[in-house]
Amino acid sequence: MRGRRFAFKVLATIFGAAALYHLVATFDHDMDPSSPPWRHALFVALNLACAFGMATRPPPFVPLFGLLVLQQLVSHGADAWHAWSEGSRVDVTSLGVVLLMPFAFALLVIDRRAMRT
């Protein structure tokens, strides 16, 4: 149980850092010219919600996070694939998202099941 709590604190911190990245990118278009400022602003809110959700883990958060995982796998998965197939380049950010999101979701599901018993 202590390990899970620590993992959720780390995940909350990661989502908080992602919110900061998107906040800066909202105002500095050079950071990520492929996304408009409104999209970064949306992900500021989503990442803050995820940070809060990882810290508190309310029951409705699990299925909602699952939907975000699917969206991120499609979006960042495509980005990672295009970077690799078009230029043999590793998109480290997208690779991190593609690996982290399913892990976080699995941890949420495990935690929810443990809380029920």
ABEGO torsion letter per residue (X at the ends): XAAAAAAAAAAAAAAAAAAAAAAAAAABAAABAABBAAAAAAAAAAAAAAAAAAAAGBAAAAAAAAAAAAAAAAAAAAAAAAAAAAAGBBBAAAAAAAAAAAAAAAAAAAAAAAAAX
